[in-house]
Amino acid sequence: MTEERNKIRLLLYGSMIVAILLGIYAQDIAYFSNRNLAIPLMVGISIPTILSVFLFLGPPMLVSKFSKQKAMSPKEFNIYLGLNVLLGLVVSAFSLVVLVAWCG
């Protein structure tokens, strides 16, 4: 049971960290992919931004499923959900503002 909880925690917090990094560094990723892979800049910034938002929205659905299976305690569920909502709103708002600014 402990090994399962650790895997769940790694999935949830790992996806949150990846979402934060994608949201904050989307512009740098766009420039890098344009320079090295010849991907258009708008595509290069849109993909990390959209992935970031989905990585913030997807894991809470998994958490609710895991909490019903008693793989997570209600206290841990509330801490993760609060942290995810707070960070998700800030980082997603920032990355969406940058995306809108790129659109002109």
N, C-alpha and C positions, 0 to 999 in steps of 0.2 A: 504494500500500500504506500509506503514512503517513497519508493522508487517511482511509482506512478505520479505522486504529488510533485516530485522534483521535475519530472518530464513536463507536466502541465505548467509548472511555474516557469520553466525554461522557454516553453512555447509562448506563453503569454507575455512575459517580460522581454523576451528576445524580439518578438514581433513589435512591441512598443518601442524598443530602442531602434530597430530598423526603420520604423515609421517616423520617428523623430529625426533620424539622420537623413532620410529621404526628403522629408519636408523642409528641413533647414538648408540642405545642400543641393536642392533641385536645380538651382541656377548654375552652380558649378558643374553638376553632372551634365547639364545641357551643353555647356561650353566644351567640356571634355569629350562628350560623344560626338559633337559637331566636328571638333578638331581631328579626332582620331578615327572616327567611324563614318564621317560624312552624313550623320543623321541631322535633319533640319532642326533648327533651334526650337521651334514651337513644339515639335514632337518630343524633343529632348527634355523640355521642361514639363510638358503635360503628363508624360508617363510617370516620372517620379512623384509628381503631385497627386495624381489619381491613386497610385499605389499607396502613398502615405495615408490618404484618407481611408482607403479600404482596410489598411492594416490597423487603423484605429477603430474602425467599425466592426470588423469581423471577429476579433478575439472576444469582445464582450458577449457575443452570441454563444461562442464556445464555452465561456465561463459559466453562463447560465445553465448550459447543458451539464457541465461538470459539477456544478453545485447541486443540481438535482440528483446526481449520482453519488453524492456525499464525498466526492474527491477533494472538495475544498470546503473549509469551514465558512460559515456566514460572515465572520469577522474578516477573514482573508478576502472573501469575495467583495465585501464593501470597500476595503482598502484598495484593492486593484481597480475596481470600477470607478471610485472617486479619483484615483490617480490618472486613470486612462481618460476620463472625461475632462479633467482639468488640463492635462498636457495635450490631449487631442484637440480641444477647442483652440488653445493658443497656437500650436504648431500648424494646424490645418488652416486657421484664419490667416496666419502669416504666409503660408505657401500659396493660398488662394489669392491673396492680395498681390503677391509677386506675379502669379500667373495672369491675373487681370491686367496688371501694369504692363506685362509683356504684350498683351493683346492690343494695347494702344489705348 
